[in-house]
């Protein structure tokens, strides 16, 4: 993870170090394996978080999603008690871009490729705008309405990367994983639009 601050595991969630780490076949990338969550992202394990750099910042991540399993979710969130996130969901054998806010998921375009970039731009007004990119950074597409960040627990809302399998369904095996190619935080150019690189 290419970031100036250290990462931590999400509050209230018992970490499982055997489910994430540097893979031998891709020693420069962090691999995170999906596990079943009791209900949603807040109950998922191994959500990697970082303190909010601010008051304004842009966080961008590049994920390899080629090893997703059925019912797996993965993405970038502003983590808190009612998190908003952008990412992917694999259902019925098809992977789609999804925006979620307070548990409500909105499905967008299917993803044919193995990699994508996800971005959140947090403004000085503590509004977060999420965006995605399917062509390796050339153009980002904003998705979902801006979300007001809420103070959560004792650390406030935090940018985070996650993957989990919502359980049930019975066919949610939790055997998939994502590779996190990189995670960048930019505070100098945080005011740029989420639809531009």
C-alpha angles and dihedrals in degrees: 000000000000102000136123095232131056122257127234137194118259120274117263094013122109107232122229109206091188090066098060137035146102111315119225092226091052106026094173095055131074114232119205120192122211122242129185115269121210093232119335146334094305090063095043119112127234098023102166111219138184129195114262111263107213159356078264128015146152121222119192128180133185114213133188104215099175093114100052117140128214114292092010121145125196135168154094121309143177091231122217142110092304102023127198116210147170122211146100136301125196113210131157089001095301127106118215136182109250134190117200132187124180091343097311112119124204116195122215136169126346117252115228099174131075097238139044140168124233126196140187122192115199114196128207087260088064093247115140123210118192126208140172137208128202100179102064099271105316097117132004122210118211113228127189130009119292111276125219109230117235126209105249129191109324100312103054125226112334134193108245144169120224147169129187144145117242109230131248122042102108091227092060100111100171090218097123129094143188129224114222105212094184145333119210129189119198121189098161096063097027094128093067119114119268088230095062131065 
